[in-house]
Amino acid sequence: LLAVFAIGAPLAAAAKIPQPVLGAWKISSPSGGFTLKKSGSKVVLKNFHIDVTCEEETVKATLLGSHALTVFTRGGYSTWGVGKNVGGEAEPMPVRVKAGGKTYKGEFSAIWNYEDPAHALLGSYISFNGCSAESSGAKPK
C-alpha cells in the first residue's frame, strides 16, 4: 500500500502542472525554435535548433532525437524540463548535436517558466565541440 502512495505522489504533482502547448515554439534570443509533440502519455521535445556563435562563425545547431519532458520541483514549485534533475534544477544531459554538417557529442537542458509552464520556456542550454549557447525564453508560435 505504501508503494502505491509513493508512486502516486509524483504523478499527482505532475497532473497539477499544465503541460506546455503542443506544436511549434519560437526561441526569442538567440534565433531558434523547437516542436513539442505527444508520444503516448508523454510530451516530447523534437527538432530543437538554435544559432550558435563559435570561433566567430554562426552555425545552426540541431539537437538530434526526441527528449521527454519531466517534472522538476524546487522550493514547493514545479515545472517541466529536459535534462538531469539535480535538486529540482535541469542540469545538462548528454546528447548528440548536428552543426555545420557534422555530428558531435554535446549537452542540453531546458526548463519551463514556473509561473506559466504552459506558455513560456524560461531558458535552455546547448553545448558541443567547445561551443555553447543559452536561450532566454521561448513561446508558442
Phi and psi restraints in degrees (value plus and minus 20) as a CYANA .aco file:
   2 LEU   PHI     -83.0   -43.0
   2 LEU   PSI     -55.7   -15.7
   3 ALA   PHI     -82.3   -42.3
   3 ALA   PSI     -57.0   -17.0
   4 VAL   PHI     -83.2   -43.2
   4 VAL   PSI     -64.7   -24.7
   5 PHE   PHI     -85.9   -45.9
   5 PHE   PSI     -60.7   -20.7
   6 ALA   PHI     -83.3   -43.3
   6 ALA   PSI     -59.5   -19.5
   7 ILE   PHI     -96.9   -56.9
   7 ILE   PSI     -57.6   -17.6
   8 GLY   PHI     -90.1   -50.1
   8 GLY   PSI     -48.6    -8.6
   9 ALA   PHI     -81.8   -41.8
   9 ALA   PSI     -70.2   -30.2
  10 PRO   PHI     -83.4   -43.4
  10 PRO   PSI     -56.4   -16.4
  11 LEU   PHI     -86.1   -46.1
  11 LEU   PSI     -58.3   -18.3
  12 ALA   PHI     -85.6   -45.6
  12 ALA   PSI     -60.7   -20.7
  13 ALA   PHI     -83.5   -43.5
  13 ALA   PSI     -62.1   -22.1
  14 ALA   PHI     -84.9   -44.9
  14 ALA   PSI     -54.7   -14.7
  15 ALA   PHI     -86.3   -46.3
  15 ALA   PSI     -46.3    -6.3
  16 LYS   PHI     -98.1   -58.1
  16 LYS   PSI     -39.6     0.4
  17 ILE   PHI    -111.2   -71.2
  17 ILE   PSI     102.6   142.6
  18 PRO   PHI     -84.7   -44.7
  18 PRO   PSI     115.3   155.3
  19 GLN   PHI     -90.6   -50.6
  19 GLN   PSI     127.6   167.6
  20 PRO   PHI     -80.4   -40.4
  20 PRO   PSI     130.8   170.8
  21 VAL   PHI     -79.2   -39.2
  21 VAL   PSI     112.3   152.3
  22 LEU   PHI     -97.4   -57.4
  22 LEU   PSI     132.9   172.9
  23 GLY   PHI      93.1   133.1
  23 GLY   PSI    -181.1  -141.1
  24 ALA   PHI     -98.2   -58.2
  24 ALA   PSI     119.5   159.5
  25 TRP   PHI    -142.9  -102.9
  25 TRP   PSI     127.5   167.5
  26 LYS   PHI    -133.4   -93.4
  26 LYS   PSI     107.1   147.1
  27 ILE   PHI    -103.2   -63.2
  27 ILE   PSI     111.9   151.9
  28 SER   PHI     -97.5   -57.5
  28 SER   PSI     -61.2   -21.2
  29 SER   PHI    -177.4  -137.4
  29 SER   PSI     107.0   147.0
  30 PRO   PHI     -87.8   -47.8
  30 PRO   PSI     156.5   196.5
  31 SER   PHI     -82.5   -42.5
  31 SER   PSI     115.9   155.9
  32 GLY   PHI     152.0   192.0
  32 GLY   PSI    -186.3  -146.3
  33 GLY   PHI     159.0   199.0
  33 GLY   PSI    -198.4  -158.4
  34 PHE   PHI    -186.0  -146.0
  34 PHE   PSI     153.4   193.4
  35 THR   PHI    -146.0  -106.0
  35 THR   PSI     119.5   159.5
  36 LEU   PHI    -130.7   -90.7
  36 LEU   PSI     110.2   150.2
  37 LYS   PHI    -155.1  -115.1
  37 LYS   PSI     139.2   179.2
  38 LYS   PHI    -104.1   -64.1
  38 LYS   PSI     118.3   158.3
  39 SER   PHI    -155.9  -115.9
  39 SER   PSI      77.2   117.2
  40 GLY   PHI      47.5    87.5
  40 GLY   PSI    -144.4  -104.4
  41 SER   PHI    -114.6   -74.6
  41 SER   PSI     -21.1    18.9
  42 LYS   PHI    -122.1   -82.1
  42 LYS   PSI     136.5   176.5
  43 VAL   PHI    -120.8   -80.8
  43 VAL   PSI     111.5   151.5
  44 VAL   PHI    -141.2  -101.2
  44 VAL   PSI     126.5   166.5
  45 LEU   PHI    -112.9   -72.9
  45 LEU   PSI     109.4   149.4
  46 LYS   PHI    -155.0  -115.0
  46 LYS   PSI     138.1   178.1
  47 ASN   PHI      33.8    73.8
  47 ASN   PSI      18.9    58.9
  48 PHE   PHI     -90.1   -50.1
  48 PHE   PSI     105.0   145.0
  49 HIS   PHI    -159.9  -119.9
  49 HIS   PSI     125.2   165.2
  50 ILE   PHI    -175.3  -135.3
  50 ILE   PSI     126.4   166.4
  51 ASP   PHI     -97.2   -57.2
  51 ASP   PSI     109.4   149.4
  52 VAL   PHI    -143.2  -103.2
  52 VAL   PSI     108.4   148.4
  53 THR   PHI    -112.0   -72.0
  53 THR   PSI     101.1   141.1
  54 CYS   PHI    -157.9  -117.9
  54 CYS   PSI     101.5   141.5
  55 GLU   PHI      31.8    71.8
  55 GLU   PSI      28.6    68.6
  56 GLU   PHI      45.1    85.1
  56 GLU   PSI      -4.5    35.5
  57 GLU   PHI    -145.3  -105.3
  57 GLU   PSI     117.5   157.5
  58 THR   PHI    -116.6   -76.6
  58 THR   PSI     107.3   147.3
  59 VAL   PHI    -146.9  -106.9
  59 VAL   PSI     133.9   173.9
  60 LYS   PHI    -108.1   -68.1
  60 LYS   PSI     100.3   140.3
  61 ALA   PHI    -122.6   -82.6
  61 ALA   PSI     111.1   151.1
  62 THR   PHI    -140.7  -100.7
  62 THR   PSI     107.0   147.0
  63 LEU   PHI     -96.2   -56.2
  63 LEU   PSI     105.2   145.2
  64 LEU   PHI    -106.5   -66.5
  64 LEU   PSI     126.6   166.6
  65 GLY   PHI      66.5   106.5
  65 GLY   PSI    -196.1  -156.1
  66 SER   PHI    -140.6  -100.6
  66 SER   PSI     128.9   168.9
  67 HIS   PHI    -154.8  -114.8
  67 HIS   PSI     101.7   141.7
  68 ALA   PHI     -90.2   -50.2
  68 ALA   PSI     118.4   158.4
  69 LEU   PHI     -96.9   -56.9
  69 LEU   PSI     121.1   161.1
  70 THR   PHI    -149.1  -109.1
  70 THR   PSI     146.5   186.5
  71 VAL   PHI    -107.8   -67.8
  71 VAL   PSI     113.6   153.6
  72 PHE   PHI    -137.6   -97.6
  72 PHE   PSI     108.3   148.3
  73 THR   PHI    -144.9  -104.9
  73 THR   PSI     110.6   150.6
  74 ARG   PHI    -167.3  -127.3
  74 ARG   PSI     111.2   151.2
  75 GLY   PHI      38.8    78.8
  75 GLY   PSI      11.6    51.6
  76 GLY   PHI      65.3   105.3
  76 GLY   PSI     -22.6    17.4
  77 TYR   PHI    -130.1   -90.1
  77 TYR   PSI     123.9   163.9
  78 SER   PHI    -146.1  -106.1
  78 SER   PSI     130.6   170.6
  79 THR   PHI    -174.5  -134.5
  79 THR   PSI    -199.2  -159.2
  80 TRP   PHI    -117.1   -77.1
  80 TRP   PSI     134.8   174.8
  81 GLY   PHI    -186.7  -146.7
  81 GLY   PSI     153.5   193.5
  82 VAL   PHI    -151.1  -111.1
  82 VAL   PSI     110.2   150.2
  83 GLY   PHI     118.1   158.1
  83 GLY   PSI    -193.8  -153.8
  84 LYS   PHI     -97.5   -57.5
  84 LYS   PSI     112.0   152.0
  85 ASN   PHI    -106.7   -66.7
  85 ASN   PSI      85.0   125.0
  86 VAL   PHI    -138.3   -98.3
  86 VAL   PSI      79.8   119.8
  87 GLY   PHI      41.1    81.1
  87 GLY   PSI      11.5    51.5
  88 GLY   PHI      67.6   107.6
  88 GLY   PSI     -20.3    19.7
  89 GLU   PHI    -121.6   -81.6
  89 GLU   PSI     125.3   165.3
  90 ALA   PHI    -107.2   -67.2
  90 ALA   PSI      80.5   120.5
  91 GLU   PHI    -112.0   -72.0
  91 GLU   PSI     130.4   170.4
  92 PRO   PHI     -76.8   -36.8
  92 PRO   PSI     121.1   161.1
  93 MET   PHI    -136.9   -96.9
  93 MET   PSI     138.1   178.1
  94 PRO   PHI     -87.7   -47.7
  94 PRO   PSI     116.6   156.6
  95 VAL   PHI    -165.4  -125.4
  95 VAL   PSI     157.3   197.3
  96 ARG   PHI    -133.2   -93.2
  96 ARG   PSI     116.3   156.3
  97 VAL   PHI    -147.6  -107.6
  97 VAL   PSI     114.6   154.6
  98 LYS   PHI    -125.3   -85.3
  98 LYS   PSI     108.8   148.8
  99 ALA   PHI    -173.6  -133.6
  99 ALA   PSI     116.6   156.6
 100 GLY   PHI      37.9    77.9
 100 GLY   PSI      12.1    52.1
 101 GLY   PHI      60.5   100.5
 101 GLY   PSI     -18.0    22.0
 102 LYS   PHI    -140.4  -100.4
 102 LYS   PSI     137.0   177.0
 103 THR   PHI    -129.7   -89.7
 103 THR   PSI     113.0   153.0
 104 TYR   PHI    -145.6  -105.6
 104 TYR   PSI     136.2   176.2
 105 LYS   PHI     -99.2   -59.2
 105 LYS   PSI     119.8   159.8
 106 GLY   PHI    -172.9  -132.9
 106 GLY   PSI    -185.5  -145.5
 107 GLU   PHI    -155.1  -115.1
 107 GLU   PSI     131.7   171.7
 108 PHE   PHI    -171.2  -131.2
 108 PHE   PSI     124.8   164.8
 109 SER   PHI    -172.0  -132.0
 109 SER   PSI     135.9   175.9
 110 ALA   PHI    -172.3  -132.3
 110 ALA   PSI     125.3   165.3
 111 ILE   PHI    -158.8  -118.8
 111 ILE   PSI     114.9   154.9
 112 TRP   PHI    -106.1   -66.1
 112 TRP   PSI     140.8   180.8
 113 ASN   PHI     -85.8   -45.8
 113 ASN   PSI     110.1   150.1
 114 TYR   PHI     -85.2   -45.2
 114 TYR   PSI     -52.7   -12.7
 115 GLU   PHI    -101.2   -61.2
 115 GLU   PSI     -48.9    -8.9
 116 ASP   PHI    -164.9  -124.9
 116 ASP   PSI      47.7    87.7
 117 PRO   PHI     -85.1   -45.1
 117 PRO   PSI     -40.6    -0.6
 118 ALA   PHI     -94.5   -54.5
 118 ALA   PSI     -45.8    -5.8
 119 HIS   PHI    -148.4  -108.4
 119 HIS   PSI     -15.6    24.4
 120 ALA   PHI    -169.2  -129.2
 120 ALA   PSI     101.5   141.5
 121 LEU   PHI    -104.9   -64.9
 121 LEU   PSI     108.8   148.8
 122 LEU   PHI     -94.0   -54.0
 122 LEU   PSI     -66.2   -26.2
 123 GLY   PHI    -197.1  -157.1
 123 GLY   PSI     145.8   185.8
 124 SER   PHI    -163.9  -123.9
 124 SER   PSI     141.8   181.8
 125 TYR   PHI    -160.0  -120.0
 125 TYR   PSI     114.0   154.0
 126 ILE   PHI    -157.4  -117.4
 126 ILE   PSI     119.5   159.5
 127 SER   PHI    -164.1  -124.1
 127 SER   PSI     129.6   169.6
 128 PHE   PHI    -187.2  -147.2
 128 PHE   PSI     124.1   164.1
 129 ASN   PHI      27.1    67.1
 129 ASN   PSI      18.4    58.4
 130 GLY   PHI      61.6   101.6
 130 GLY   PSI     -18.8    21.2
 131 CYS   PHI    -129.5   -89.5
 131 CYS   PSI     130.7   170.7
 132 SER   PHI    -173.9  -133.9
 132 SER   PSI     139.6   179.6
 133 ALA   PHI    -168.5  -128.5
 133 ALA   PSI     125.0   165.0
 134 GLU   PHI    -141.1  -101.1
 134 GLU   PSI     113.5   153.5
 135 SER   PHI    -117.9   -77.9
 135 SER   PSI     131.9   171.9
 136 SER   PHI    -135.0   -95.0
 136 SER   PSI      27.8    67.8
 137 GLY   PHI     101.0   141.0
 137 GLY   PSI     137.4   177.4
 138 ALA   PHI    -178.6  -138.6
 138 ALA   PSI     134.4   174.4
 139 LYS   PHI    -158.1  -118.1
 139 LYS   PSI     136.7   176.7
 140 PRO   PHI     -81.5   -41.5
 140 PRO   PSI     126.9   166.9
